[in-house]
Amino acid sequence: MTTYAKLVKNLEKKVKEANKEINVVKWLFYNSDFFCGYQNLNTEASLEDINKLEIMVNHYLYDNMPPQYILNKAFFFNYTFYVDDGCFIPRYETEQLVEETLYRIDDRFLNKNIDIADVCCGCGAIGITLKKEVLNSNVFMCDISNSAIEITKKNALNLNADVEVVQGDFIQPILQNSKQFDVIVCNPPYIKNSEKLESIVVDNEPNIALFGGIDGLDFYRIIFKNFDKIIKSHGFMAFEFGYDQRKLLEKLINESLPYKYEFLKDYNNLDRMLFIYKD
């Protein structure tokens, strides 16, 4: 008899022998639509469920497909987002960026109606989460990718988030409509063009969401140049960036902006977040 627990263990062994991450098996199983509950792990697995899990694990093993794309599911800030290969998969580090942004919204705009923008929105994780957590907000979201925009709209509908979603090249939708915001959050492409990435990332996720020029900072240069046009008085911008880019970013800020700024480390003690304040 093959129980669900034994099924998972057998597939973990298969994944381990292929030198891949064995925790993916449990992630796929526990987040699948046929997960039977922990109390039933030692009951006999149905042939249908065995086949489903084996197919999913094979997609990971032989097609090198990220588990989030296999289930069309990613978890972010206690919300479930639809994802596929038309968008970047939201990362754990970005949750911390949203968390720190919420703290600063509370400090600066408590109980005020505010305008928020999520630039390079991808699947919509940042902007939709902010809309769900900051009820007195108007949220504008944009991305160059039509696929990402459709995914964001799908997630906004699924999560009942009333947001404005527009397709356009980086901040052009903001500039073209002369919009200004109290808060802009941006997780732009910031990987150096020459950097080598894991094949499971570069072969699956949209490269347009990954690479940001020779030093990875092309998008920061553009947004810093237009800072005063798009941020309201007393507003701020929040960014994610690569762990090795702080010095270059600091130099760029000092050359282009007169405002106070703050770098924060992530939970791995790496420099990963930047906040710039207009006051």
C-alpha positions as CSV (number, residue, x, y, z in Angstrom):
1,M,0.0,0.0,0.0
2,T,1.3,3.4,-0.9
3,T,0.3,6.0,1.6
4,Y,0.5,9.7,1.0
5,A,3.4,9.9,3.4
6,K,5.2,7.1,1.5
7,L,4.5,8.7,-1.8
8,V,6.1,12.0,-0.7
9,K,9.1,10.2,0.7
10,N,9.6,8.2,-2.5
11,L,9.5,11.3,-4.6
12,E,11.8,13.1,-2.3
13,K,14.3,10.3,-2.8
14,K,14.0,10.6,-6.5
15,V,14.6,14.4,-6.4
16,K,17.5,14.0,-4.0
17,E,19.2,11.5,-6.4
18,A,18.8,14.2,-9.1
19,N,20.6,16.7,-6.8
20,K,17.6,19.0,-6.7
21,E,15.8,20.6,-3.8
22,I,13.8,17.9,-2.0
23,N,11.5,20.4,-0.2
24,V,9.9,21.2,-3.5
25,V,8.1,17.8,-3.2
26,K,6.4,18.7,0.0
27,W,5.6,22.2,-1.3
28,L,3.9,20.8,-4.3
29,F,2.0,18.2,-2.2
30,Y,0.9,20.5,0.6
31,N,-0.3,23.3,-1.7
32,S,-2.0,21.0,-4.3
33,D,-5.7,20.8,-4.7
34,F,-5.7,17.2,-3.5
35,F,-3.8,17.6,-0.3
36,C,-5.6,15.3,2.1
37,G,-4.7,17.0,5.4
38,Y,-2.0,16.0,7.9
39,Q,-4.3,13.6,9.7
40,N,-4.7,11.5,6.5
41,L,-1.0,11.2,5.5
42,N,-0.9,7.5,6.5
43,T,-4.0,6.6,4.5
44,E,-3.7,5.0,1.1
45,A,-3.1,7.4,-1.8
46,S,-5.4,7.1,-4.8
47,L,-3.9,6.3,-8.1
48,E,-5.2,9.6,-9.5
49,D,-3.4,11.5,-6.8
50,I,-0.2,9.5,-7.2
51,N,-0.2,10.3,-10.9
52,K,-0.9,14.0,-10.3
53,L,2.0,14.4,-7.9
54,E,4.4,12.4,-10.0
55,I,3.6,14.5,-13.1
56,M,4.2,17.7,-11.0
57,V,7.5,16.5,-9.7
58,N,8.6,15.4,-13.2
59,H,7.8,18.9,-14.4
60,Y,10.3,20.2,-11.8
61,L,12.9,17.5,-12.4
62,Y,12.9,17.1,-16.2
63,D,11.3,20.4,-17.5
64,N,13.2,22.5,-14.9
65,M,10.0,24.3,-14.1
66,P,9.7,26.4,-10.9
67,P,7.1,24.8,-8.5
68,Q,5.1,28.1,-8.4
69,Y,4.5,27.8,-12.2
70,I,3.6,24.1,-11.8
71,L,0.7,25.0,-9.4
72,N,0.2,28.5,-10.9
73,K,0.4,29.7,-7.3
74,A,2.6,31.9,-5.2
75,F,2.2,33.0,-1.6
76,F,2.9,36.6,-0.6
77,F,2.0,38.4,2.7
78,N,-0.7,35.8,3.5
79,Y,-2.3,36.2,0.1
80,T,-2.3,33.7,-2.8
81,F,-1.4,35.0,-6.2
82,Y,-1.8,33.4,-9.6
83,V,1.5,33.2,-11.5
84,D,2.7,31.7,-14.7
85,D,5.7,32.2,-17.0
86,G,4.3,35.6,-18.1
87,C,5.4,37.2,-14.8
88,F,8.2,37.2,-12.3
89,I,7.7,35.0,-9.2
90,P,7.5,37.2,-6.0
91,R,10.2,36.5,-3.5
92,Y,10.3,36.4,0.2
93,E,12.7,39.4,0.4
94,T,10.0,41.6,-1.3
95,E,7.6,40.8,1.5
96,Q,10.0,42.5,3.8
97,L,10.0,45.5,1.5
98,V,6.2,45.7,1.7
99,E,6.3,45.3,5.5
100,E,8.8,48.2,5.9
101,T,6.8,50.3,3.5
102,L,3.6,49.7,5.6
103,Y,5.5,50.9,8.7
104,R,6.5,54.1,7.0
105,I,3.0,54.7,5.6
106,D,1.7,54.4,9.2
107,D,4.3,56.8,10.5
108,R,3.8,59.5,7.8
109,F,0.2,59.1,6.6
110,L,-1.8,57.5,9.4
111,N,-5.6,57.7,8.6
112,K,-5.0,59.9,5.5
113,N,-6.1,59.0,2.0
114,I,-3.0,58.4,0.0
115,D,-2.0,57.6,-3.6
116,I,0.3,54.6,-4.1
117,A,2.1,53.3,-7.2
118,D,3.6,49.9,-7.9
119,V,6.0,50.3,-10.8
120,C,7.1,47.1,-12.6
121,C,4.2,45.4,-10.9
122,G,4.7,41.9,-12.3
123,C,1.9,39.6,-10.9
124,G,0.7,42.5,-8.8
125,A,2.0,41.2,-5.4
126,I,3.2,44.5,-4.1
127,G,0.4,46.9,-5.2
128,I,-2.4,44.5,-4.4
129,T,-1.0,43.7,-1.0
130,L,-0.7,47.4,-0.2
131,K,-4.3,48.0,-1.3
132,K,-5.5,45.2,0.9
133,E,-3.5,46.4,3.9
134,V,-4.0,50.2,3.4
135,L,-7.7,50.6,2.9
136,N,-7.6,54.4,2.6
137,S,-5.4,54.2,-0.5
138,N,-5.7,54.6,-4.3
139,V,-3.3,52.2,-5.9
140,F,-1.9,52.5,-9.5
141,M,0.0,49.7,-11.0
142,C,2.0,49.5,-14.3
143,D,4.3,47.1,-16.2
144,I,5.7,46.9,-19.7
145,S,4.6,43.3,-20.1
146,N,1.0,42.7,-21.4
147,S,1.2,39.2,-19.9
148,A,2.1,40.6,-16.5
149,I,-0.7,43.2,-16.8
150,E,-3.3,40.5,-17.5
151,I,-2.0,38.4,-14.5
152,T,-2.2,41.5,-12.3
153,K,-5.8,42.1,-13.3
154,K,-6.6,38.4,-12.6
155,N,-5.1,38.6,-9.2
156,A,-6.8,41.9,-8.4
157,L,-10.1,40.3,-9.3
158,N,-9.4,37.1,-7.3
159,L,-8.4,39.1,-4.3
160,N,-11.1,41.8,-4.6
161,A,-8.6,44.6,-4.8
162,D,-9.9,47.8,-6.5
163,V,-6.7,49.0,-8.2
164,E,-5.9,50.8,-11.5
165,V,-3.7,48.7,-13.8
166,V,-2.0,50.1,-16.9
167,Q,0.4,48.7,-19.5
168,G,3.5,50.9,-20.3
169,D,7.2,51.2,-20.3
170,F,8.5,51.7,-16.7
171,I,7.3,55.1,-15.4
172,Q,6.0,56.4,-18.8
173,P,2.3,55.8,-17.8
174,I,3.0,58.1,-14.8
175,L,4.8,60.8,-16.7
176,Q,2.4,60.8,-19.6
177,N,-0.6,61.4,-17.3
178,S,1.3,63.9,-15.0
179,K,0.5,61.7,-12.0
180,Q,2.1,62.2,-8.6
181,F,2.0,59.8,-5.7
182,D,2.6,59.8,-1.9
183,V,4.3,56.4,-2.1
184,I,6.0,54.7,-5.0
185,V,7.2,51.1,-4.5
186,C,9.4,49.7,-7.2
187,N,11.1,46.3,-7.5
188,P,12.7,46.9,-10.9
189,P,15.0,44.6,-13.0
190,Y,18.4,45.1,-11.2
191,I,20.5,42.1,-12.2
192,K,23.6,42.9,-14.2
193,N,23.3,41.9,-17.8
194,S,26.5,39.7,-17.6
195,E,25.5,37.9,-14.3
196,K,24.9,34.2,-14.5
197,L,21.7,33.0,-13.0
198,E,20.4,29.5,-12.1
199,S,18.9,27.9,-15.2
200,I,15.5,27.4,-13.4
201,V,15.3,31.2,-13.1
202,V,16.7,32.5,-16.5
203,D,15.1,29.7,-18.5
204,N,11.6,30.3,-17.1
205,E,11.0,33.7,-15.7
206,P,10.7,36.7,-18.1
207,N,14.2,38.1,-18.7
208,I,12.7,41.6,-19.1
209,A,11.9,41.4,-15.3
210,L,15.5,40.4,-14.4
211,F,18.2,42.4,-16.1
212,G,18.8,46.1,-15.6
213,G,21.8,47.1,-17.7
214,I,25.6,46.7,-17.4
215,D,25.6,47.6,-13.7
216,G,21.9,46.7,-13.1
217,L,21.0,50.3,-12.2
218,D,19.5,51.6,-15.5
219,F,16.0,51.8,-14.0
220,Y,17.1,53.6,-10.9
221,R,18.8,56.3,-13.0
222,I,15.5,56.9,-14.8
223,I,13.3,57.1,-11.8
224,F,15.8,59.3,-9.8
225,K,15.9,61.7,-12.7
226,N,12.1,62.1,-12.5
227,F,11.8,61.9,-8.7
228,D,10.3,65.4,-8.2
229,K,7.9,65.0,-11.1
230,I,6.2,61.8,-9.7
231,I,6.5,62.1,-5.9
232,K,4.3,64.5,-3.8
233,S,5.7,66.6,-1.0
234,H,6.3,64.5,2.1
235,G,6.1,61.4,0.0
236,F,8.7,58.6,-0.3
237,M,9.9,55.9,-2.7
238,A,10.8,52.3,-1.7
239,F,13.0,50.1,-3.7
240,E,14.5,46.6,-3.7
241,F,18.0,46.2,-5.1
242,G,20.8,43.6,-5.3
243,Y,22.8,42.8,-2.2
244,D,26.1,44.1,-3.8
245,Q,24.7,47.4,-5.2
246,R,24.5,49.7,-2.2
247,K,27.7,51.6,-2.8
248,L,26.9,52.3,-6.4
249,L,23.3,53.3,-5.5
250,E,24.5,55.6,-2.8
251,K,26.8,57.3,-5.2
252,L,24.0,57.7,-7.7
253,I,21.6,59.2,-5.1
254,N,24.2,61.7,-3.9
255,E,24.8,62.8,-7.4
256,S,21.2,63.2,-8.4
257,L,19.0,63.8,-5.4
258,P,19.1,66.2,-2.4
259,Y,16.8,64.1,-0.2
260,K,17.2,62.0,2.9
261,Y,17.6,58.3,2.2
262,E,17.8,55.1,4.2
263,F,19.2,51.7,3.4
264,L,17.9,48.6,5.2
265,K,19.1,45.1,5.5
266,D,17.0,42.0,5.0
267,Y,16.6,39.1,7.4
268,N,19.8,37.6,6.0
269,N,21.7,40.8,7.0
270,L,22.2,41.8,3.4
271,D,21.6,45.4,2.1
272,R,18.4,45.0,0.0
273,M,16.0,47.9,0.6
274,L,16.2,51.6,-0.1
275,F,13.9,54.4,1.0
276,I,14.1,58.0,-0.2
277,Y,12.0,60.7,1.5
278,K,10.8,63.9,0.0
279,D,10.8,66.3,2.9
